[in-house]
């Protein structure tokens, strides 16, 4: 697994756990993850 993939997975896991504590609605969790990914991409560019 590449470093990017590992980072992606850890963000996914963190966002899922964080979102799940606040809200078990899957759609909200996915939006949280999307937000995290956008932040990550803007940090990398």
mmCIF file as Biopython writes it, N, C-alpha, C and O atoms, coordinates in Angstrom:
data_model
#
loop_
_atom_site.group_PDB
_atom_site.id
_atom_site.type_symbol
_atom_site.label_atom_id
_atom_site.label_alt_id
_atom_site.label_comp_id
_atom_site.label_asym_id
_atom_site.label_entity_id
_atom_site.label_seq_id
_atom_site.pdbx_PDB_ins_code
_atom_site.Cartn_x
_atom_site.Cartn_y
_atom_site.Cartn_z
_atom_site.occupancy
_atom_site.B_iso_or_equiv
_atom_site.auth_seq_id
_atom_site.auth_asym_id
_atom_site.pdbx_PDB_model_num
ATOM 1   N N  . UNK A ? 1  ? 0.835   -1.198 0.000  1.0 0.0 1  A 1 
ATOM 2   C CA . UNK A ? 1  ? 0.000   0.000  0.000  1.0 0.0 1  A 1 
ATOM 3   C C  . UNK A ? 1  ? 0.877   1.259  0.000  1.0 0.0 1  A 1 
ATOM 4   O O  . UNK A ? 1  ? 1.868   1.342  0.726  1.0 0.0 1  A 1 
ATOM 5   N N  . UNK A ? 2  ? 0.496   2.218  -0.818 1.0 0.0 2  A 1 
ATOM 6   C CA . UNK A ? 2  ? 1.274   3.449  -0.853 1.0 0.0 2  A 1 
ATOM 7   C C  . UNK A ? 2  ? 0.963   4.315  0.358  1.0 0.0 2  A 1 
ATOM 8   O O  . UNK A ? 2  ? -0.006  4.085  1.081  1.0 0.0 2  A 1 
ATOM 9   N N  . UNK A ? 3  ? 1.802   5.307  0.556  1.0 0.0 3  A 1 
ATOM 10  C CA . UNK A ? 3  ? 1.623   6.225  1.680  1.0 0.0 3  A 1 
ATOM 11  C C  . UNK A ? 3  ? 0.289   6.969  1.545  1.0 0.0 3  A 1 
ATOM 12  O O  . UNK A ? 3  ? -0.410  7.193  2.534  1.0 0.0 3  A 1 
ATOM 13  N N  . UNK A ? 4  ? -0.049  7.345  0.319  1.0 0.0 4  A 1 
ATOM 14  C CA . UNK A ? 4  ? -1.309  8.051  0.070  1.0 0.0 4  A 1 
ATOM 15  C C  . UNK A ? 4  ? -2.506  7.190  0.447  1.0 0.0 4  A 1 
ATOM 16  O O  . UNK A ? 4  ? -3.465  7.673  1.048  1.0 0.0 4  A 1 
ATOM 17  N N  . UNK A ? 5  ? -2.441  5.904  0.087  1.0 0.0 5  A 1 
ATOM 18  C CA . UNK A ? 5  ? -3.537  4.994  0.404  1.0 0.0 5  A 1 
ATOM 19  C C  . UNK A ? 5  ? -3.691  4.821  1.906  1.0 0.0 5  A 1 
ATOM 20  O O  . UNK A ? 5  ? -4.807  4.775  2.423  1.0 0.0 5  A 1 
ATOM 21  N N  . UNK A ? 6  ? -2.567  4.724  2.603  1.0 0.0 6  A 1 
ATOM 22  C CA . UNK A ? 6  ? -2.611  4.582  4.052  1.0 0.0 6  A 1 
ATOM 23  C C  . UNK A ? 6  ? -3.210  5.827  4.686  1.0 0.0 6  A 1 
ATOM 24  O O  . UNK A ? 6  ? -4.005  5.739  5.621  1.0 0.0 6  A 1 
ATOM 25  N N  . UNK A ? 7  ? -2.820  6.995  4.167  1.0 0.0 7  A 1 
ATOM 26  C CA . UNK A ? 7  ? -3.329  8.262  4.671  1.0 0.0 7  A 1 
ATOM 27  C C  . UNK A ? 7  ? -4.827  8.343  4.421  1.0 0.0 7  A 1 
ATOM 28  O O  . UNK A ? 7  ? -5.593  8.741  5.298  1.0 0.0 7  A 1 
ATOM 29  N N  . UNK A ? 8  ? -5.237  7.960  3.216  1.0 0.0 8  A 1 
ATOM 30  C CA . UNK A ? 8  ? -6.649  7.961  2.859  1.0 0.0 8  A 1 
ATOM 31  C C  . UNK A ? 8  ? -7.447  7.080  3.820  1.0 0.0 8  A 1 
ATOM 32  O O  . UNK A ? 8  ? -8.501  7.481  4.312  1.0 0.0 8  A 1 
ATOM 33  N N  . UNK A ? 9  ? -6.941  5.891  4.079  1.0 0.0 9  A 1 
ATOM 34  C CA . UNK A ? 9  ? -7.632  4.965  4.970  1.0 0.0 9  A 1 
ATOM 35  C C  . UNK A ? 9  ? -7.727  5.490  6.390  1.0 0.0 9  A 1 
ATOM 36  O O  . UNK A ? 9  ? -8.758  5.333  7.044  1.0 0.0 9  A 1 
ATOM 37  N N  . UNK A ? 10 ? -6.659  6.112  6.872  1.0 0.0 10 A 1 
ATOM 38  C CA . UNK A ? 10 ? -6.702  6.622  8.241  1.0 0.0 10 A 1 
ATOM 39  C C  . UNK A ? 10 ? -7.656  7.804  8.354  1.0 0.0 10 A 1 
ATOM 40  O O  . UNK A ? 10 ? -8.322  7.967  9.376  1.0 0.0 10 A 1 
ATOM 41  N N  . UNK A ? 11 ? -7.727  8.629  7.314  1.0 0.0 11 A 1 
ATOM 42  C CA . UNK A ? 11 ? -8.684  9.739  7.306  1.0 0.0 11 A 1 
ATOM 43  C C  . UNK A ? 11 ? -10.103 9.194  7.268  1.0 0.0 11 A 1 
ATOM 44  O O  . UNK A ? 11 ? -10.987 9.662  7.986  1.0 0.0 11 A 1 
ATOM 45  N N  . UNK A ? 12 ? -10.301 8.201  6.419  1.0 0.0 12 A 1 
ATOM 46  C CA . UNK A ? 12 ? -11.605 7.563  6.301  1.0 0.0 12 A 1 
ATOM 47  C C  . UNK A ? 12 ? -12.055 7.021  7.652  1.0 0.0 12 A 1 
ATOM 48  O O  . UNK A ? 12 ? -13.191 7.232  8.077  1.0 0.0 12 A 1 
ATOM 49  N N  . UNK A ? 13 ? -11.152 6.326  8.311  1.0 0.0 13 A 1 
ATOM 50  C CA . UNK A ? 13 ? -11.448 5.723  9.605  1.0 0.0 13 A 1 
ATOM 51  C C  . UNK A ? 13 ? -11.748 6.798  10.653 1.0 0.0 13 A 1 
ATOM 52  O O  . UNK A ? 13 ? -12.715 6.693  11.407 1.0 0.0 13 A 1 
ATOM 53  N N  . UNK A ? 14 ? -10.904 7.827  10.685 1.0 0.0 14 A 1 
ATOM 54  C CA . UNK A ? 14 ? -11.091 8.899  11.664 1.0 0.0 14 A 1 
ATOM 55  C C  . UNK A ? 14 ? -12.400 9.641  11.417 1.0 0.0 14 A 1 
ATOM 56  O O  . UNK A ? 14 ? -13.148 9.918  12.354 1.0 0.0 14 A 1 
ATOM 57  N N  . UNK A ? 15 ? -12.671 9.956  10.171 1.0 0.0 15 A 1 
ATOM 58  C CA . UNK A ? 15 ? -13.894 10.683 9.842  1.0 0.0 15 A 1 
ATOM 59  C C  . UNK A ? 15 ? -15.116 9.837  10.154 1.0 0.0 15 A 1 
ATOM 60  O O  . UNK A ? 15 ? -16.132 10.345 10.627 1.0 0.0 15 A 1 
ATOM 61  N N  . UNK A ? 16 ? -15.010 8.549  9.887  1.0 0.0 16 A 1 
ATOM 62  C CA . UNK A ? 16 ? -16.121 7.646  10.176 1.0 0.0 16 A 1 
ATOM 63  C C  . UNK A ? 16 ? -16.386 7.585  11.673 1.0 0.0 16 A 1 
ATOM 64  O O  . UNK A ? 16 ? -17.528 7.713  12.114 1.0 0.0 16 A 1 
ATOM 65  N N  . UNK A ? 17 ? -15.328 7.390  12.453 1.0 0.0 17 A 1 
ATOM 66  C CA . UNK A ? 17 ? -15.485 7.277  13.901 1.0 0.0 17 A 1 
ATOM 67  C C  . UNK A ? 17 ? -16.002 8.576  14.495 1.0 0.0 17 A 1 
ATOM 68  O O  . UNK A ? 17 ? -16.879 8.561  15.359 1.0 0.0 17 A 1 
ATOM 69  N N  . UNK A ? 18 ? -15.468 9.695  14.038 1.0 0.0 18 A 1 
ATOM 70  C CA . UNK A ? 18 ? -15.882 11.005 14.524 1.0 0.0 18 A 1 
ATOM 71  C C  . UNK A ? 18 ? -17.342 11.258 14.160 1.0 0.0 18 A 1 
ATOM 72  O O  . UNK A ? 18 ? -18.138 11.696 14.990 1.0 0.0 18 A 1 
ATOM 73  N N  . UNK A ? 19 ? -17.670 10.976 12.920 1.0 0.0 19 A 1 
ATOM 74  C CA . UNK A ? 19 ? -19.031 11.193 12.449 1.0 0.0 19 A 1 
ATOM 75  C C  . UNK A ? 19 ? -20.019 10.269 13.128 1.0 0.0 19 A 1 
ATOM 76  O O  . UNK A ? 19 ? -21.148 10.666 13.415 1.0 0.0 19 A 1 
ATOM 77  N N  . UNK A ? 20 ? -19.611 9.058  13.383 1.0 0.0 20 A 1 
ATOM 78  C CA . UNK A ? 20 ? -20.517 8.070  13.949 1.0 0.0 20 A 1 
ATOM 79  C C  . UNK A ? 20 ? -20.875 8.400  15.387 1.0 0.0 20 A 1 
ATOM 80  O O  . UNK A ? 20 ? -21.989 8.131  15.837 1.0 0.0 20 A 1 
ATOM 81  N N  . UNK A ? 21 ? -19.921 8.987  16.109 1.0 0.0 21 A 1 
ATOM 82  C CA . UNK A ? 21 ? -20.183 9.390  17.492 1.0 0.0 21 A 1 
ATOM 83  C C  . UNK A ? 21 ? -21.242 10.478 17.530 1.0 0.0 21 A 1 
ATOM 84  O O  . UNK A ? 21 ? -22.125 10.466 18.388 1.0 0.0 21 A 1 
ATOM 85  N N  . UNK A ? 22 ? -21.152 11.425 16.592 1.0 0.0 22 A 1 
ATOM 86  C CA . UNK A ? 22 ? -22.077 12.548 16.561 1.0 0.0 22 A 1 
ATOM 87  C C  . UNK A ? 22 ? -23.398 12.154 15.921 1.0 0.0 22 A 1 
ATOM 88  O O  . UNK A ? 22 ? -24.466 12.588 16.354 1.0 0.0 22 A 1 
ATOM 89  N N  . UNK A ? 23 ? -23.315 11.328 14.889 1.0 0.0 23 A 1 
ATOM 90  C CA . UNK A ? 23 ? -24.476 11.095 14.046 1.0 0.0 23 A 1 
ATOM 91  C C  . UNK A ? 23 ? -24.303 9.769  13.312 1.0 0.0 23 A 1 
ATOM 92  O O  . UNK A ? 23 ? -23.333 9.586  12.576 1.0 0.0 23 A 1 
ATOM 93  N N  . UNK A ? 24 ? -25.228 8.857  13.507 1.0 0.0 24 A 1 
ATOM 94  C CA . UNK A ? 24 ? -25.086 7.562  12.849 1.0 0.0 24 A 1 
ATOM 95  C C  . UNK A ? 24 ? -25.682 7.556  11.441 1.0 0.0 24 A 1 
ATOM 96  O O  . UNK A ? 24 ? -25.770 6.506  10.804 1.0 0.0 24 A 1 
ATOM 97  N N  . UNK A ? 25 ? -26.092 8.735  10.959 1.0 0.0 25 A 1 
ATOM 98  C CA . UNK A ? 25 ? -26.613 8.851  9.603  1.0 0.0 25 A 1 
ATOM 99  C C  . UNK A ? 25 ? -25.458 8.747  8.605  1.0 0.0 25 A 1 
ATOM 100 O O  . UNK A ? 25 ? -24.556 9.585  8.587  1.0 0.0 25 A 1 
ATOM 101 N N  . UNK A ? 26 ? -25.503 7.717  7.788  1.0 0.0 26 A 1 
ATOM 102 C CA . UNK A ? 26 ? -24.408 7.426  6.865  1.0 0.0 26 A 1 
ATOM 103 C C  . UNK A ? 26 ? -24.133 8.574  5.898  1.0 0.0 26 A 1 
ATOM 104 O O  . UNK A ? 26 ? -22.980 8.853  5.570  1.0 0.0 26 A 1 
ATOM 105 N N  . UNK A ? 27 ? -25.190 9.235  5.444  1.0 0.0 27 A 1 
ATOM 106 C CA . UNK A ? 27 ? -25.020 10.325 4.487  1.0 0.0 27 A 1 
ATOM 107 C C  . UNK A ? 27 ? -24.195 11.460 5.092  1.0 0.0 27 A 1 
ATOM 108 O O  . UNK A ? 27 ? -23.342 12.047 4.426  1.0 0.0 27 A 1 
ATOM 109 N N  . UNK A ? 28 ? -24.464 11.761 6.367  1.0 0.0 28 A 1 
ATOM 110 C CA . UNK A ? 28 ? -23.698 12.809 7.043  1.0 0.0 28 A 1 
ATOM 111 C C  . UNK A ? 28 ? -22.241 12.408 7.211  1.0 0.0 28 A 1 
ATOM 112 O O  . UNK A ? 28 ? -21.339 13.235 7.074  1.0 0.0 28 A 1 
ATOM 113 N N  . UNK A ? 29 ? -22.020 11.134 7.508  1.0 0.0 29 A 1 
ATOM 114 C CA . UNK A ? 29 ? -20.651 10.635 7.655  1.0 0.0 29 A 1 
ATOM 115 C C  . UNK A ? 29 ? -19.911 10.757 6.321  1.0 0.0 29 A 1 
ATOM 116 O O  . UNK A ? 29 ? -18.750 11.165 6.286  1.0 0.0 29 A 1 
ATOM 117 N N  . UNK A ? 30 ? -20.580 10.405 5.237  1.0 0.0 30 A 1 
ATOM 118 C CA . UNK A ? 30 ? -19.943 10.487 3.922  1.0 0.0 30 A 1 
ATOM 119 C C  . UNK A ? 30 ? -19.616 11.930 3.562  1.0 0.0 30 A 1 
ATOM 120 O O  . UNK A ? 30 ? -18.579 12.199 2.955  1.0 0.0 30 A 1 
ATOM 121 N N  . UNK A ? 31 ? -20.495 12.862 3.933  1.0 0.0 31 A 1 
ATOM 122 C CA . UNK A ? 31 ? -20.217 14.274 3.681  1.0 0.0 31 A 1 
ATOM 123 C C  . UNK A ? 31 ? -19.002 14.742 4.463  1.0 0.0 31 A 1 
ATOM 124 O O  . UNK A ? 31 ? -18.182 15.509 3.958  1.0 0.0 31 A 1 
ATOM 125 N N  . UNK A ? 32 ? -18.895 14.274 5.701  1.0 0.0 32 A 1 
ATOM 126 C CA . UNK A ? 32 ? -17.737 14.587 6.535  1.0 0.0 32 A 1 
ATOM 127 C C  . UNK A ? 32 ? -16.453 14.103 5.868  1.0 0.0 32 A 1 
ATOM 128 O O  . UNK A ? 32 ? -15.449 14.813 5.816  1.0 0.0 32 A 1 
ATOM 129 N N  . UNK A ? 33 ? -16.520 12.872 5.361  1.0 0.0 33 A 1 
ATOM 130 C CA . UNK A ? 33 ? -15.355 12.274 4.705  1.0 0.0 33 A 1 
ATOM 131 C C  . UNK A ? 33 ? -14.986 13.075 3.459  1.0 0.0 33 A 1 
ATOM 132 O O  . UNK A ? 33 ? -13.810 13.326 3.194  1.0 0.0 33 A 1 
ATOM 133 N N  . UNK A ? 34 ? -16.010 13.474 2.696  1.0 0.0 34 A 1 
ATOM 134 C CA . UNK A ? 34 ? -15.775 14.261 1.494  1.0 0.0 34 A 1 
ATOM 135 C C  . UNK A ? 34 ? -15.061 15.566 1.850  1.0 0.0 34 A 1 
ATOM 136 O O  . UNK A ? 34 ? -14.118 15.977 1.173  1.0 0.0 34 A 1 
ATOM 137 N N  . UNK A ? 35 ? -15.524 16.207 2.920  1.0 0.0 35 A 1 
ATOM 138 C CA . UNK A ? 35 ? -14.912 17.452 3.381  1.0 0.0 35 A 1 
ATOM 139 C C  . UNK A ? 35 ? -13.453 17.233 3.741  1.0 0.0 35 A 1 
ATOM 140 O O  . UNK A ? 35 ? -12.593 18.042 3.395  1.0 0.0 35 A 1 
ATOM 141 N N  . UNK A ? 36 ? -13.174 16.131 4.441  1.0 0.0 36 A 1 
ATOM 142 C CA . UNK A ? 36 ? -11.807 15.798 4.823  1.0 0.0 36 A 1 
ATOM 143 C C  . UNK A ? 36 ? -10.929 15.617 3.584  1.0 0.0 36 A 1 
ATOM 144 O O  . UNK A ? 36 ? -9.789  16.079 3.551  1.0 0.0 36 A 1 
ATOM 145 N N  . UNK A ? 37 ? -11.464 14.946 2.573  1.0 0.0 37 A 1 
ATOM 146 C CA . UNK A ? 37 ? -10.702 14.682 1.363  1.0 0.0 37 A 1 
ATOM 147 C C  . UNK A ? 37 ? -10.378 15.979 0.633  1.0 0.0 37 A 1 
ATOM 148 O O  . UNK A ? 37 ? -9.266  16.155 0.134  1.0 0.0 37 A 1 
ATOM 149 N N  . UNK A ? 38 ? -11.348 16.884 0.572  1.0 0.0 38 A 1 
ATOM 150 C CA . UNK A ? 38 ? -11.125 18.169 -0.092 1.0 0.0 38 A 1 
ATOM 151 C C  . UNK A ? 38 ? -10.025 18.944 0.628  1.0 0.0 38 A 1 
ATOM 152 O O  . UNK A ? 38 ? -9.156  19.543 -0.005 1.0 0.0 38 A 1 
ATOM 153 N N  . UNK A ? 39 ? -10.074 18.923 1.964  1.0 0.0 39 A 1 
ATOM 154 C CA . UNK A ? 39 ? -9.038  19.594 2.758  1.0 0.0 39 A 1 
ATOM 155 C C  . UNK A ? 39 ? -7.678  18.991 2.451  1.0 0.0 39 A 1 
ATOM 156 O O  . UNK A ? 39 ? -6.700  19.712 2.257  1.0 0.0 39 A 1 
ATOM 157 N N  . UNK A ? 40 ? -7.622  17.670 2.407  1.0 0.0 40 A 1 
ATOM 158 C CA . UNK A ? 40 ? -6.369  16.969 2.159  1.0 0.0 40 A 1 
ATOM 159 C C  . UNK A ? 40 ? -5.809  17.353 0.789  1.0 0.0 40 A 1 
ATOM 160 O O  . UNK A ? 40 ? -4.614  17.615 0.652  1.0 0.0 40 A 1 
ATOM 161 N N  . UNK A ? 41 ? -6.677  17.383 -0.221 1.0 0.0 41 A 1 
ATOM 162 C CA . UNK A ? 41 ? -6.229  17.694 -1.570 1.0 0.0 41 A 1 
ATOM 163 C C  . UNK A ? 41 ? -5.733  19.127 -1.673 1.0 0.0 41 A 1 
ATOM 164 O O  . UNK A ? 41 ? -4.752  19.392 -2.367 1.0 0.0 41 A 1 
ATOM 165 N N  . UNK A ? 42 ? -6.396  20.053 -0.993 1.0 0.0 42 A 1 
ATOM 166 C CA . UNK A ? 42 ? -5.945  21.441 -1.062 1.0 0.0 42 A 1 
ATOM 167 C C  . UNK A ? 42 ? -4.637  21.627 -0.293 1.0 0.0 42 A 1 
ATOM 168 O O  . UNK A ? 42 ? -3.844  22.510 -0.619 1.0 0.0 42 A 1 
ATOM 169 N N  . UNK A ? 43 ? -4.411  20.801 0.722  1.0 0.0 43 A 1 
ATOM 170 C CA . UNK A ? 43 ? -3.141  20.860 1.447  1.0 0.0 43 A 1 
ATOM 171 C C  . UNK A ? 43 ? -1.993  20.329 0.597  1.0 0.0 43 A 1 
ATOM 172 O O  . UNK A ? 43 ? -0.861  20.800 0.710  1.0 0.0 43 A 1 
ATOM 173 N N  . UNK A ? 44 ? -2.283  19.353 -0.248 1.0 0.0 44 A 1 
ATOM 174 C CA . UNK A ? 44 ? -1.244  18.724 -1.057 1.0 0.0 44 A 1 
ATOM 175 C C  . UNK A ? 44 ? -0.846  19.552 -2.268 1.0 0.0 44 A 1 
ATOM 176 O O  . UNK A ? 44 ? 0.269   19.411 -2.769 1.0 0.0 44 A 1 
ATOM 177 N N  . UNK A ? 45 ? -1.734  20.412 -2.747 1.0 0.0 45 A 1 
ATOM 178 C CA . UNK A ? 45 ? -1.432  21.160 -3.966 1.0 0.0 45 A 1 
ATOM 179 C C  . UNK A ? 45 ? -0.633  22.422 -3.700 1.0 0.0 45 A 1 
ATOM 180 O O  . UNK A ? 45 ? -0.305  23.153 -4.634 1.0 0.0 45 A 1 
#
